[in-house]
Amino acid sequence: MFDFWRRKEILLIFGGLGMLAALLLAWEWVLFEAAVWQEGVGGTAVLDRLTMDPIGNTLAIIALVSMVCVVALTVYRLNKKATIPVSGWWAIPLLALVGLGIMLYLTSIPETNICYPNGACQIIQQSEYGEILDIPVGVWGALGYLAILVTWSASLFGSSRLLSAIPWMLLALTLLGVLFSLYFTFLEPFVIGATCPWCLTSAILMTILFWLSAETVQSLRLEQLLFG
C-alpha cells in the first residue's frame, strides 16, 4: 500500500529536510558572526554568551548533541529491515499533552512563569527569536503538539486506510517538531546566551515523540511484511 515509502524515498526526504535544517543553522550563524564583527567584540562573543547562563547553556549543548544522536539513530533504524520495536503508541498522547501544557503555560503567563533563577525564559521571549511571523514561539509549539494529538486521536475512529497512514503522519509532524527544536536549542546557548528550561524540556519531549513515532512506523512495516 505504501510503495512510495521505500528506502530511497525515505533517504531523499530525510536528507532534504536535514539539509534544510543545516542551511537554516548555517545562515543563522553567518548573520550572527556578521553582527559580532560589527560590534567589534571579536571571537569572544560566543564565549560571552555561553557564560551568561553557564548551567543552562551547558545543559542545552548536552541536549543538542543528544538530540542529534537520537535523530541520526532513528533515521538509521528506519532504513534497516523492519524489526519488532518497543511499543510506545499509548505514550505518544501523554507526552504530547505534557508538551502542550508547557507551551500553553509559557504563552499564557510569560511574566510570572516559574523559570530559571536568571529569568532566561523572559530573556528568550523578549528576544527577536521569541516570535515567528509576529506569533510567539510558544503558540507555534502548542499548535504542533495539538496537531500530534489530533492525528493520534484520529486512529481511534478512522478507517483502515487512515490507520495505516497515521504513523507516517505522526513521523512527519514529530520530524518537523524535532528539527525546529534543534534549531531553537542551538540558538539558546550560542546566539541568545540564555536557556529556558521549559523550552529544553519541550525539545526533549519532541525528540522522544519522534523516536516513538519511528518505532510505530517500524511496527507498521513489520505488519505489512508479515501479512501483506
Secondary structure as GFF3:
##gff-version 3
##sequence-region A 1 228
A	DSSP	alpha_helix	7	39	.	.	.	ID=ss1
A	DSSP	three_ten_helix	42	44	.	.	.	ID=ss2
A	DSSP	alpha_helix	45	52	.	.	.	ID=ss3
A	DSSP	alpha_helix	54	78	.	.	.	ID=ss4
A	DSSP	alpha_helix	91	108	.	.	.	ID=ss5
A	DSSP	alpha_helix	120	125	.	.	.	ID=ss6
A	DSSP	beta_strand	131	132	.	.	.	ID=ss7
A	DSSP	beta_strand	135	136	.	.	.	ID=ss8
A	DSSP	alpha_helix	137	154	.	.	.	ID=ss9
A	DSSP	alpha_helix	160	187	.	.	.	ID=ss10
A	DSSP	pi_helix	188	192	.	.	.	ID=ss11
A	DSSP	alpha_helix	197	227	.	.	.	ID=ss12
###
